[in-house]
Amino acid sequence: MSNEAIIALARKIHGERAEIIIRLLAEKIEVSDEDIARELKLDPAEVRRILNELFESRLVKYRRARDEVIGWYKYYWRITDEPVARILEDRKRLTLSLLEKVLEYERSDEFFVCPKCGKRFSSAEADENGYMCDECREVLEPYDNTEVIRKLEQAIKKLREYNPEAL
Ligand SMILES: [Zn+2]
């Protein structure tokens, strides 16, 4: 798997700046965040924020080393050596379990909605509030979540069919 897949993924998940940063890492192998900021003329705080996002997505990794001159730790970043397919497989699993939880919740209850402000209530919450909106005192109406459930089912099906190995 080439760095191009990682670069494309970085752009898709974290945007254009992330792509530029990861392209620099691809070229230089290992760079400190100060050097990335300097090289790309970006705000160092922003660079660190994007690197942390990329790290959370497991697209980059870092090495920490004490700078003998300034006495602080410096962080040296590089592109992950994990296979992209595995990173994507994990993302898929995580997203699926999240969607399934939401679907389960949507199916488990009857919901109500405030016709004025659109706030949604579970049956227990609606009951607790005497079927009135606690914000605008409007009488609640039953909320039809058929469409929400349909969209969730569709998303789950699509995600299950998606195979990162086929990249
Ligand atoms: Zn309301």
Boltz pocket constraint, residues with backbone or C-beta under 6 A from the ligand:
constraints:
  - pocket:
      binder: B
      contacts: [[A, 114], [A, 115], [A, 116], [A, 117], [A, 118], [A, 119], [A, 133], [A, 134], [A, 135], [A, 136], [A, 137], [A, 138]]
      max_distance: 6.0
